[in-house]
Amino acid sequence: MHLDAKIPSGPLAEKWDKHRFELKLVNPANKRKYNIIVVGSGLAGGSAAASLGELGYYVKNFCIQDSPRRAHSIAAQGGINAAKNYQNDGDSIWRLFYDTIKGGDFRAREANVYRLAQVSNHIIDHCVAQGIPFAREYGGLLANRSFGGAQVSRTFYARGQTGQQLLLGAYSSLMRQVAAGQVTMFPRREMLDIVVINGQTRGIVVRNLITGEIESHGADAVVLCTGGYANVFYLSTNAMASNVSATFRAYKKGAFFANPCYTQIHPTCIPVHGTYQSKLTLMSESLRNDGRVWVPKTPGDKRPPNQIPESERDYYLEEKYPSFGNLVPRDVASRNAKTQCDMGKGVGETGFAVYLDFADAIKRDGKEVIEQKYGNLLQMYEKITASNPYEEPMMIYPASHYVMGGLWVDYNLMSNLDGLFVMGEANFSDHGANRLGASALMQGLADGYFVIPYTVGGYLAGTSRPEITTDHPAFTEATRYVTERTRKLLSINGKRTVDDFHRELGHILWEYCGMSRNDDGLLKAKTLIQELREEFWENAVVPGSSEDFNQSLERAGRVADFLEFAELLVMDAFERKESCGGHFNEAYQTEEHEAMRDDENFCHVAAWEYKGDDTDPELHKESLVFENIELTQRSYK
Ligand SMILES: Cc1cc2nc3c(=O)[nH]c(=O)nc-3n(C[C@H](O)[C@H](O)[C@H](O)COP(=O)(O)OP(=O)(O)OC[C@H]3O[C@@H](n4cnc5c(N)ncnc54)[C@H](O)[C@@H]3O)c2cc1C
């Protein structure tokens, strides 16, 4: 099957303008005739629902939480990129485009990434107009800081709470539309299936998480903005409710899942401290603007950090990558931390940690300046670890954090299923094999504020859809499937908790499909996952009933999906016989232990098609064509 990304023709810089002109428009009066479902109310979903409502469409917006303000986006700390060049340090749309393609190890589509860089500047203007309190310089201009994989300062931020502030902006716009009657909010609903009729996506089936009722909702188009699946690793920096269920159920209805093995391990998280821990805490990459990463030069050196003299410290990132230093991209920083710990140079009780040290920055700029920049992050660290980062170096270690894989979408952000759009972290689009810091917020808001308002109109105006109601047999069938699955989960009556299965799944993935992978390990993981899944359906315990608020049931459904999805993730990793970005297969590395791509055979998007529970999925490939950037070995030296 040919996967058509529908990339417009013409010069790169003119594609988006040209495409917007060529897309059919829906006239203002006709917009009222269309209903659009947006699932998810994070930065991608919130911005999309608000923008579509403002345009005049009728929007139904669904989310798991009790309020859109509690979407996982609220956790984003460090910032959002844009090519404003306020620092006059050489930034441009082209440089942001180039850095993002290179950061993703040349595994993203040029046209999508260029559009993202173009639109990035509009996002900042839009958010400033909404009143987002971005940090400012003394003179009043917006301030910037640096993030990994860039040699310019292009990251806009609101202390360590950028996601929260941006989400409040999107939420205000959303609530304006709710008040105007354009958007209807459906909080506490979990989407459990999509409904496809004659090849067109026409609705969803959700469970009301308070009453347990299964509801059907029809629409002219469905926009999935349900976030990422990093929680498949069990321990991650994501919110507890982040899941793969919505995208995985869409996959089972025919939407292709792209690059599931592209997962991001973030280098700076508070290290794991115990078996029964359920969450990991991110320490924003922004800290590496001023914090210096180091380990003792001698393996096994257990002296407290302040007793290790300068000459006996290994600032391995500065040493190995003098141009980018501590701000190398995440995949590179994470792998290097692992290498140091594997060499016995890790610190702390477990030996799985490296130092992030602010002593020099405090000496240079003063404690007050550091506190102003990162105060809330350092306070969070101290609360969790009971160690004062102003006085002794922080301890950090890589953790599962973000996913570049997601549902396959074309240039219009539409999946291979007509009328099913996918945005934000839920799609696979812009980050290739590794996402640069501060680019996820940029992508989510680009998709929601500036791409979908045009492309959904093009779809609605360019296709015809028969009238349907939720009495249609396709809704009845989806409802039956969801009800039956719920019943099955509740009737397992086993002995082992769902969390325990999830924890074991996380161990398998971390061990065999984490920061480094090899073919034997991946094959082993596949078998272990299958065995674990079998045991789950025989021995899991899911208490309570389906007719009221039952978080055990919610979790069981999500873990059941993770147990199926994990196998797809591992298969995708096995199939990609190269290393690129976050996907590091030990068999493919340069002499300096960097990821070694195989552009001749793997310069493609791997898009998987579901073929049935007992049949392997089918792999489709979308070739990536680079007309503007030369493919090179990525170097941050
Ligand atoms: C700790 C942390 C810090 C980060 N910091 C940064 C940063 O500084 N800069 C940056 O660019 N990126 C950062 N990121 C990444 C970024 O926050 C996320 O990629 C981004 O917020 C995802 O937005 P989203 O709208 O796609 O999804 P989310 O914000 O995850 O929203 C998902 C929405 O979908 C809903 N949902 C999910 N499943 C279902 C379902 N089945 N049915 C109904 N609703 C459903 C949820 O209720 C929610 O409303 C960070 C990530 C983490 C974990």
Ligand as a Chemical Component Dictionary entry (heavy atoms), coordinates in Angstrom:
data_LIG
# 
_chem_comp.id                   LIG 
_chem_comp.type                 NON-POLYMER 
_chem_comp.pdbx_formal_charge   0 
_chem_comp.three_letter_code    LIG 
# 
loop_
_chem_comp_atom.comp_id 
_chem_comp_atom.atom_id 
_chem_comp_atom.alt_atom_id 
_chem_comp_atom.type_symbol 
_chem_comp_atom.charge 
_chem_comp_atom.model_Cartn_x 
_chem_comp_atom.model_Cartn_y 
_chem_comp_atom.model_Cartn_z 
_chem_comp_atom.pdbx_ordinal 
LIG C1  C1  C 0 7.307   16.315 33.317 1  
LIG C2  C2  C 0 7.259   16.741 31.891 2  
LIG C3  C3  C 0 7.777   17.968 31.507 3  
LIG C4  C4  C 0 7.742   18.376 30.189 4  
LIG N1  N1  N 0 8.262   19.592 29.840 5  
LIG C5  C5  C 0 8.197   19.990 28.547 6  
LIG C6  C6  C 0 8.716   21.269 28.163 7  
LIG O1  O1  O 0 9.218   22.021 28.973 8  
LIG N2  N2  N 0 8.630   21.623 26.867 9  
LIG C7  C7  C 0 8.064   20.813 25.916 10 
LIG O2  O2  O 0 7.994   21.202 24.763 11 
LIG N3  N3  N 0 7.549   19.616 26.274 12 
LIG C8  C8  C 0 7.600   19.184 27.545 13 
LIG N4  N4  N 0 7.085   17.961 27.888 14 
LIG C9  C9  C 0 6.312   17.197 26.892 15 
LIG C10 C10 C 0 4.910   17.801 26.756 16 
LIG O3  O3  O 0 4.459   18.211 28.006 17 
LIG C11 C11 C 0 3.904   16.826 26.168 18 
LIG O4  O4  O 0 4.417   16.205 25.038 19 
LIG C12 C12 C 0 2.641   17.592 25.756 20 
LIG O5  O5  O 0 2.166   18.373 26.812 21 
LIG C13 C13 C 0 1.561   16.635 25.287 22 
LIG O6  O6  O 0 0.419   17.387 25.009 23 
LIG P1  P1  P 0 -0.856  16.713 24.365 24 
LIG O7  O7  O 0 -1.891  17.758 24.267 25 
LIG O8  O8  O 0 -0.452  16.009 23.120 26 
LIG O9  O9  O 0 -1.290  15.568 25.392 27 
LIG P2  P2  P 0 -1.654  15.627 26.970 28 
LIG O10 O10 O 0 -1.341  16.905 27.611 29 
LIG O11 O11 O 0 -1.086  14.373 27.534 30 
LIG O12 O12 O 0 -3.215  15.523 26.973 31 
LIG C14 C14 C 0 -3.882  14.322 26.694 32 
LIG C15 C15 C 0 -5.361  14.554 26.829 33 
LIG O13 O13 O 0 -6.037  13.433 26.327 34 
LIG C16 C16 C 0 -6.983  12.981 27.264 35 
LIG N5  N5  N 0 -7.094  11.532 27.073 36 
LIG C17 C17 C 0 -6.114  10.600 27.026 37 
LIG N6  N6  N 0 -6.643  9.390  26.762 38 
LIG C18 C18 C 0 -7.959  9.568  26.653 39 
LIG C19 C19 C 0 -9.047  8.697  26.388 40 
LIG N7  N7  N 0 -8.879  7.401  26.158 41 
LIG N8  N8  N 0 -10.296 9.223  26.375 42 
LIG C20 C20 C 0 -10.510 10.545 26.601 43 
LIG N9  N9  N 0 -9.523  11.415 26.819 44 
LIG C21 C21 C 0 -8.268  10.930 26.845 45 
LIG C22 C22 C 0 -6.455  13.377 28.617 46 
LIG O14 O14 O 0 -7.508  13.462 29.537 47 
LIG C23 C23 C 0 -5.847  14.740 28.264 48 
LIG O15 O15 O 0 -6.846  15.722 28.279 49 
LIG C24 C24 C 0 7.156   17.526 29.213 50 
LIG C25 C25 C 0 6.636   16.287 29.584 51 
LIG C26 C26 C 0 6.705   15.889 30.911 52 
LIG C27 C27 C 0 6.216   14.533 31.269 53 
# 
loop_
_chem_comp_bond.comp_id 
_chem_comp_bond.atom_id_1 
_chem_comp_bond.atom_id_2 
_chem_comp_bond.value_order 
_chem_comp_bond.pdbx_ordinal 
LIG C1  C2  SING 1  
LIG C2  C3  SING 2  
LIG C2  C26 DOUB 3  
LIG C3  C4  DOUB 4  
LIG C4  N1  SING 5  
LIG C4  C24 SING 6  
LIG N1  C5  DOUB 7  
LIG C5  C6  SING 8  
LIG C5  C8  SING 9  
LIG C6  O1  DOUB 10 
LIG C6  N2  SING 11 
LIG N2  C7  SING 12 
LIG C7  O2  DOUB 13 
LIG C7  N3  SING 14 
LIG N3  C8  DOUB 15 
LIG C8  N4  SING 16 
LIG N4  C9  SING 17 
LIG N4  C24 SING 18 
LIG C9  C10 SING 19 
LIG C10 O3  SING 20 
LIG C10 C11 SING 21 
LIG C11 O4  SING 22 
LIG C11 C12 SING 23 
LIG C12 O5  SING 24 
LIG C12 C13 SING 25 
LIG C13 O6  SING 26 
LIG O6  P1  SING 27 
LIG P1  O7  DOUB 28 
LIG P1  O8  SING 29 
LIG P1  O9  SING 30 
LIG O9  P2  SING 31 
LIG P2  O10 DOUB 32 
LIG P2  O11 SING 33 
LIG P2  O12 SING 34 
LIG O12 C14 SING 35 
LIG C14 C15 SING 36 
LIG C15 O13 SING 37 
LIG C15 C23 SING 38 
LIG O13 C16 SING 39 
LIG C16 N5  SING 40 
LIG C16 C22 SING 41 
LIG N5  C17 SING 42 
LIG N5  C21 SING 43 
LIG C17 N6  DOUB 44 
LIG N6  C18 SING 45 
LIG C18 C19 SING 46 
LIG C18 C21 DOUB 47 
LIG C19 N7  SING 48 
LIG C19 N8  DOUB 49 
LIG N8  C20 SING 50 
LIG C20 N9  DOUB 51 
LIG N9  C21 SING 52 
LIG C22 O14 SING 53 
LIG C22 C23 SING 54 
LIG C23 O15 SING 55 
LIG C24 C25 DOUB 56 
LIG C25 C26 SING 57 
LIG C26 C27 SING 58 
# 
